């Protein structure tokens, strides 16, 4: 009976330890189908997870997010664009299409919508010609924009991601581009659509398309309520790609997965990886208030202050809130004070800064004087009294000398 109790106790301990490992240990080793992946906080650009983020990869249709933001920034959304055969014919067979016709007239906004939601490749070439006159000129614009955003290892040759060995990017660069794009409300609204409706044109009836991103589809097993975009991609050479954006608990992240293989005949690998990365992020990271406004960060002694005010509390000007790994301790701050701090000091005077370095991000706030510090005039008063005493003493000596001289003079004159 005793041995049985010991066995049950050991079994319980074993289960608890294994459960703890699953909750904490497994989070740092995520098994992904994707060759490259990244998670980035949109506010701070803090990298929360990375795998081969600087490896050159083929982006496939995730290219479209760069094309779209250029078109949004350069064009009037209500402008009417006429599709040309030269644009439509540049899309090879087998690539996704909305079957836009030669001579068909559509607004820039409708072209962008079918381009981002349905991944209609010809829409990208039509927009490229409209923006720059040619695909080559537009490609130059794409590379300039990528450099402006901060990309270091990317090169684009076409607006839609049609495969070319010299058309490449990295998970990190693509994440930067996506983060830039999501700050634009027009882009943000389009990529969050689970489906879209394109109004009738001069050559087509109304068209309805479902977003290729299953994370947005509430009927899909891969649906994530907190997903707010962005774009899928696939070619044989690129594999399954997905750039997604999630917003939960006041934390917004960009997630990029590139080069995922098929699971059987399914493209589910990119959605499974993205969901796993989503779960990893919101299980391990949270926004935490590191210090509160008016918290005392340090106490210092002001050497030339009065006895009652010389001990001064230094307080934080504003709250510091940081995105932290829940499994990590908060590091000690770096406190930097101004040179030659001395009385008098008014309350709320800025006397330095406090800085926390958390996961490569710097969080800084001013340090203020909590109370007024008065200057101690005791020494000055003693010095003044001493000076007055010396002056009086000198005056007395001077007066006595004058008197003695006067007496001598009177005495000398009386002898005569």
C-alpha positions as CSV (number, residue, x, y, z in Angstrom):
1,X,0.0,0.0,0.0
2,X,2.8,2.3,0.9
3,X,4.6,1.6,-2.4
4,X,1.4,2.3,-4.3
5,X,1.1,5.7,-2.7
6,X,4.7,6.5,-3.5
7,X,4.1,5.4,-7.1
8,X,1.0,7.7,-7.5
9,X,2.9,10.6,-5.9
10,X,5.8,10.2,-8.3
11,X,3.4,10.0,-11.2
12,X,1.7,13.2,-10.2
13,X,5.1,15.0,-10.0
14,X,6.1,13.6,-13.4
15,X,2.8,15.0,-14.9
16,X,3.3,18.4,-13.3
17,X,6.9,18.7,-14.5
18,X,6.0,17.7,-18.0
19,X,3.1,20.1,-18.0
20,X,5.5,22.9,-16.9
21,X,7.8,22.1,-19.7
22,X,5.0,22.2,-22.2
23,X,3.9,25.6,-21.0
24,X,7.4,27.2,-20.6
25,X,10.1,25.1,-22.3
26,X,8.4,24.3,-25.5
27,X,7.6,27.9,-26.3
28,X,11.2,28.7,-27.2
29,X,11.4,25.8,-29.7
30,X,8.5,26.2,-32.2
31,X,8.5,23.5,-34.9
32,X,7.7,25.3,-38.1
33,X,7.1,24.1,-41.7
34,X,8.5,27.5,-42.9
35,X,12.1,28.0,-43.8
36,X,12.1,31.6,-42.5
37,X,9.8,33.4,-40.0
38,X,9.6,36.5,-37.9
39,X,7.3,38.1,-35.4
40,X,7.6,41.9,-34.9
41,X,5.8,44.3,-32.6
42,X,4.4,47.0,-34.8
43,X,4.9,49.8,-32.2
44,X,8.6,49.3,-31.3
45,X,9.7,47.0,-34.2
46,X,10.9,44.7,-31.4
47,X,11.6,41.2,-32.8
48,X,9.8,38.6,-30.7
49,X,10.7,35.5,-32.7
50,X,13.1,34.9,-35.6
51,X,14.2,32.1,-37.9
52,X,16.5,32.7,-40.8
53,X,15.2,36.3,-41.0
54,X,18.0,37.5,-43.3
55,X,17.9,34.6,-45.6
56,X,17.1,35.5,-49.2
57,X,13.7,34.1,-50.1
58,X,11.2,34.3,-53.0
59,X,8.2,36.3,-51.8
60,X,5.6,35.2,-54.5
61,X,2.4,37.2,-54.1
62,X,3.4,38.8,-50.8
63,X,5.2,41.2,-53.2
64,X,1.8,42.7,-53.8
65,X,1.8,44.6,-50.5
66,X,4.7,46.8,-51.7
67,X,3.0,47.4,-55.0
68,X,-0.2,48.3,-53.3
69,X,1.3,50.9,-50.9
70,X,3.0,52.6,-53.8
71,X,-0.2,52.8,-55.8
72,X,-2.1,54.1,-52.7
73,X,0.5,56.9,-52.2
74,X,0.8,57.9,-55.8
75,X,-2.7,57.6,-57.2
76,X,-6.2,59.0,-56.6
77,X,-8.3,56.0,-55.5
78,X,-11.2,57.1,-57.6
79,X,-9.3,57.5,-60.8
80,X,-10.6,55.3,-63.7
81,X,-7.9,53.1,-65.1
82,X,-8.3,51.3,-68.5
83,X,-6.7,47.8,-68.6
84,X,-4.4,47.2,-71.5
85,X,-3.5,43.9,-73.3
86,X,0.2,44.7,-72.6
87,X,-0.5,44.6,-68.9
88,X,-2.8,41.6,-68.9
89,X,-0.6,39.5,-71.2
90,X,2.5,39.7,-68.9
91,X,0.9,37.3,-66.4
92,X,1.9,33.6,-67.2
93,X,-0.8,31.0,-67.3
94,X,-1.4,29.2,-64.0
95,X,-1.1,32.4,-61.9
96,X,-4.3,33.7,-60.1
97,X,-6.4,36.1,-62.1
98,X,-9.6,38.1,-61.9
99,X,-10.0,37.8,-65.7
100,X,-9.9,41.5,-66.2
101,X,-10.5,42.3,-69.9
102,X,-8.5,44.4,-72.4
103,X,-10.2,47.8,-72.4
104,X,-12.1,47.2,-69.1
105,X,-12.4,50.3,-66.9
106,X,-12.0,50.1,-63.1
107,X,-11.2,52.5,-60.3
108,X,-7.8,52.3,-58.7
109,X,-9.5,51.3,-55.4
110,X,-11.3,48.3,-57.1
111,X,-8.0,47.2,-58.7
112,X,-6.2,47.4,-55.3
113,X,-9.1,45.5,-53.7
114,X,-9.1,42.6,-56.2
115,X,-5.3,42.6,-56.2
116,X,-4.9,42.3,-52.4
117,X,-8.0,40.2,-51.5
118,X,-8.2,37.8,-54.5
119,X,-4.5,38.1,-55.5
120,X,-5.4,39.0,-59.1
121,X,-1.9,39.3,-60.7
122,X,-3.0,41.3,-63.8
123,X,-4.3,44.1,-61.5
124,X,-0.7,44.6,-60.4
125,X,0.6,45.1,-63.9
126,X,-2.4,47.4,-64.7
127,X,-1.5,49.5,-61.7
128,X,2.2,49.5,-62.5
129,X,1.5,50.9,-66.0
130,X,-0.9,53.5,-64.6
131,X,1.6,54.7,-61.9
132,X,4.8,54.6,-63.9
133,X,4.1,54.0,-67.6
134,X,5.9,50.6,-67.6
135,X,6.6,47.6,-65.4
136,X,10.4,48.3,-65.5
137,X,9.9,51.9,-64.3
138,X,7.6,50.7,-61.6
139,X,10.1,48.0,-60.5
140,X,12.6,50.8,-60.0
141,X,10.1,52.6,-57.9
142,X,9.5,49.4,-55.8
143,X,13.2,49.1,-55.1
144,X,13.5,52.8,-54.1
145,X,10.5,52.4,-51.8
146,X,11.9,49.3,-50.2
147,X,15.2,51.1,-49.5
148,X,13.3,54.1,-48.1
149,X,11.5,51.7,-45.7
150,X,14.8,50.2,-44.5
151,X,15.1,47.0,-46.5
152,X,18.7,45.8,-47.0
153,X,18.4,42.5,-48.8
154,X,15.5,42.8,-51.3
155,X,15.2,43.2,-55.1
156,X,12.0,43.4,-57.0
157,X,11.5,43.0,-60.7
158,X,7.7,42.9,-61.1
159,X,4.6,44.2,-59.2
160,X,2.9,40.8,-58.6
161,X,5.5,38.4,-57.5
162,X,5.7,36.4,-60.7
163,X,8.7,34.1,-60.1
164,X,12.2,35.4,-61.2
165,X,15.4,34.2,-59.6
166,X,16.4,37.9,-59.2
167,X,13.2,38.8,-57.5
168,X,13.7,38.2,-53.8
169,X,13.4,39.5,-50.2
170,X,13.9,38.4,-46.6
171,X,11.5,37.7,-43.8
172,X,12.9,40.8,-42.0
173,X,12.6,43.1,-45.0
174,X,9.1,41.9,-45.8
175,X,8.1,42.5,-42.1
176,X,9.4,46.1,-42.3
177,X,7.4,46.6,-45.5
178,X,4.2,45.2,-44.0
179,X,4.6,47.3,-40.8
180,X,4.9,50.4,-43.0
181,X,1.9,49.5,-45.0
182,X,-0.3,48.8,-42.0
183,X,0.1,52.4,-40.9
184,X,-1.9,53.4,-44.0
185,X,-5.7,53.2,-43.3
186,X,-6.7,52.5,-46.9
187,X,-4.3,49.5,-47.1
188,X,-5.3,48.4,-43.6
189,X,-9.0,48.4,-44.5
190,X,-8.6,46.4,-47.7
191,X,-6.3,43.6,-46.4
192,X,-8.7,43.0,-43.5
193,X,-11.6,42.1,-45.8
194,X,-12.7,38.4,-45.6
195,X,-14.3,39.0,-49.0
196,X,-14.8,41.8,-51.4
197,X,-17.3,42.9,-54.0
198,X,-16.2,44.6,-57.2
199,X,-18.8,46.8,-58.8
200,X,-20.0,46.2,-62.4
201,X,-17.7,47.6,-65.1
202,X,-18.1,48.4,-68.8
203,X,-17.1,44.7,-69.5
204,X,-18.2,42.8,-66.5
205,X,-21.1,42.2,-64.0
206,X,-20.6,42.5,-60.3
207,X,-17.9,40.2,-59.0
208,X,-17.4,38.7,-55.4
209,X,-14.2,37.2,-54.2
210,X,-13.1,35.5,-50.9
211,X,-9.8,36.5,-49.4
212,X,-7.1,33.9,-50.0
213,X,-6.0,34.4,-46.3
214,X,-7.9,31.6,-44.4
215,X,-7.0,33.3,-41.1
216,X,-9.7,35.8,-41.9
217,X,-12.3,33.3,-43.0
218,X,-14.7,32.5,-40.0
219,X,-15.7,29.3,-41.7
220,X,-12.1,28.1,-41.9
221,X,-10.5,25.8,-39.4
222,X,-7.6,28.2,-39.4
223,X,-9.6,31.3,-38.6
224,X,-8.1,33.6,-35.9
225,X,-10.5,36.2,-34.6
226,X,-7.6,38.6,-33.9
227,X,-6.2,38.5,-37.4
228,X,-6.6,41.8,-39.3
229,X,-4.7,41.0,-42.6
230,X,-2.5,40.8,-44.7
231,X,-1.4,38.7,-47.7
232,X,-0.8,35.2,-48.9
233,X,1.7,34.1,-51.6
234,X,2.6,30.9,-53.4
235,X,4.8,29.7,-56.3
236,X,6.5,26.4,-56.7
237,X,9.8,28.0,-56.1
238,X,8.7,30.2,-53.2
239,X,6.6,27.6,-51.4
240,X,3.8,28.7,-49.2
241,X,4.1,32.3,-47.9
242,X,2.0,34.4,-45.6
243,X,2.3,37.9,-44.1
244,X,-0.3,38.3,-41.3
245,X,-1.1,40.9,-38.7
246,X,-2.7,40.3,-35.3
247,X,-4.0,42.6,-32.7
248,X,-4.8,41.4,-29.2
249,X,-4.4,42.8,-25.6
250,X,-3.3,46.1,-27.1
251,X,-0.4,44.4,-28.7
252,X,-0.2,44.4,-32.5
253,X,2.3,42.1,-34.3
254,X,3.4,41.4,-37.9
255,X,4.1,37.7,-38.6
256,X,5.9,36.6,-41.7
257,X,6.4,32.9,-42.8
258,X,8.2,32.1,-46.0
259,X,9.1,28.9,-47.8
260,X,6.6,26.5,-46.2
261,X,6.0,23.2,-48.0
262,X,2.6,21.7,-48.7
263,X,1.0,19.3,-46.3
264,X,-0.2,16.7,-48.8
265,X,-2.0,18.8,-51.4
266,X,-2.9,21.5,-48.9
267,X,-1.4,25.0,-48.4
268,X,-2.3,24.7,-44.7
269,X,1.4,24.9,-43.6
270,X,1.5,28.7,-43.7
271,X,-1.7,29.0,-41.7
272,X,-0.6,26.4,-39.1
273,X,2.7,28.1,-38.7
274,X,1.1,31.6,-38.4
275,X,-1.4,30.4,-35.8
276,X,1.4,28.7,-33.8
277,X,3.4,32.0,-33.8
278,X,0.3,33.9,-32.9
279,X,-0.3,31.6,-29.9
280,X,3.4,31.8,-28.9
281,X,3.4,35.6,-28.9
282,X,0.3,36.1,-26.8
283,X,1.2,33.4,-24.3
284,X,4.7,34.7,-23.7
285,X,4.6,38.5,-24.1
286,X,2.5,41.2,-22.6
287,X,2.6,45.0,-22.0
288,X,3.7,45.7,-18.5
289,X,4.0,48.9,-16.6
290,X,7.6,49.0,-15.4
291,X,7.3,52.2,-13.3
292,X,4.5,54.6,-12.6
293,X,4.4,58.3,-12.9
294,X,5.8,60.0,-9.7
295,X,7.4,56.7,-8.5
296,X,10.6,57.5,-6.5
297,X,13.6,56.1,-8.5
298,X,16.4,57.4,-6.2
299,X,17.2,59.7,-3.2
300,X,20.1,62.0,-3.3
301,X,21.6,64.6,-0.9
302,X,22.1,68.1,-2.1
303,X,25.3,69.4,-0.5
304,X,24.5,73.2,-0.3
305,X,20.8,72.8,0.8
306,X,19.1,73.4,4.1
307,X,19.0,70.6,6.6
308,X,15.2,70.3,6.1
309,X,15.4,70.0,2.2
310,X,18.8,68.5,1.4
311,X,17.4,64.9,1.1
312,X,15.7,65.0,-2.3
313,X,13.6,62.2,-3.9
314,X,13.9,61.9,-7.6
315,X,10.7,60.8,-9.3
316,X,9.6,59.6,-12.8
317,X,8.0,62.1,-15.0
318,X,5.6,59.6,-16.7
319,X,4.7,55.9,-16.8
320,X,7.0,53.5,-18.6
321,X,5.1,50.7,-20.2
322,X,7.1,48.0,-22.1
323,X,6.5,44.9,-24.1
324,X,8.1,42.2,-22.0
325,X,8.7,38.4,-22.1
326,X,6.7,37.1,-19.1
327,X,9.4,34.6,-18.4
328,X,12.2,37.2,-18.0
329,X,13.1,39.5,-15.1
330,X,12.9,43.2,-15.6
331,X,16.5,44.5,-15.8
332,X,17.8,47.2,-13.5
333,X,17.6,50.7,-15.0
334,X,20.4,53.0,-16.0
335,X,20.2,56.4,-14.1
336,X,21.9,59.4,-15.6
337,X,21.9,62.6,-13.5
338,X,22.8,66.1,-14.7
339,X,26.2,67.5,-13.7
340,X,26.6,69.9,-10.8
341,X,23.2,69.5,-9.2
342,X,22.9,72.1,-6.4
343,X,20.4,74.3,-4.5
344,X,18.2,76.0,-5.1
345,X,16.0,73.6,-7.0
346,X,12.3,74.0,-7.8
347,X,10.0,71.1,-7.5
348,X,9.5,69.2,-10.9
349,X,12.8,70.4,-12.2
350,X,14.3,67.9,-14.7
351,X,17.5,66.5,-13.1
352,X,18.3,63.5,-15.4
353,X,16.9,60.4,-17.1
354,X,16.2,56.8,-16.3
355,X,16.5,54.2,-19.0
356,X,15.4,50.6,-19.2
357,X,16.9,48.3,-21.9
358,X,14.4,45.5,-22.6
359,X,14.9,43.0,-25.5
360,X,16.9,45.5,-27.4
361,X,14.4,48.4,-27.0
362,X,15.2,51.5,-25.0
363,X,12.6,53.0,-22.7
364,X,13.5,56.4,-21.3
365,X,11.9,58.9,-19.1
366,X,12.9,62.2,-17.4
367,X,13.8,62.3,-13.7
368,X,12.3,65.2,-11.7
369,X,12.8,66.8,-8.3
370,X,9.9,65.8,-6.1
371,X,10.1,68.8,-3.8
372,X,11.7,72.2,-3.7
373,X,15.3,72.4,-2.3
374,X,16.3,75.6,-0.5
375,X,19.8,76.9,-0.5
376,X,21.5,76.9,2.9
377,X,22.6,80.5,3.7
378,X,24.2,79.7,7.1
379,X,27.8,79.9,5.9
380,X,27.0,83.1,4.0
381,X,25.5,84.6,7.1
382,X,28.5,83.7,9.2
383,X,30.8,85.0,6.5
384,X,28.9,88.2,6.3
385,X,29.0,88.7,10.1
386,X,32.7,88.0,10.0
387,X,33.2,90.6,7.2
388,X,31.2,93.1,9.2
389,X,33.2,92.4,12.3
390,X,36.5,92.8,10.4
391,X,35.3,96.1,8.8
392,X,34.2,97.4,12.2
393,X,37.5,96.3,13.7
394,X,39.4,98.1,11.0
395,X,37.3,101.2,11.4
396,X,38.0,101.3,15.1
397,X,41.7,100.9,14.5
398,X,41.5,103.6,11.9
399,X,39.6,106.0,14.2
400,X,42.0,105.4,17.0
401,X,45.0,106.1,14.7
402,X,43.3,109.4,13.7
403,X,42.7,110.3,17.3
404,X,46.3,109.7,18.3
405,X,47.5,111.8,15.3
406,X,45.2,114.6,16.3
407,X,46.4,114.5,20.0
408,X,50.0,114.6,18.9
409,X,49.3,117.6,16.6
410,X,47.6,119.5,19.5
411,X,50.4,118.7,21.9
412,X,53.0,119.8,19.4
413,X,51.2,123.1,18.7
414,X,50.7,123.9,22.5
415,X,54.5,123.7,23.1
416,X,54.7,126.8,21.0
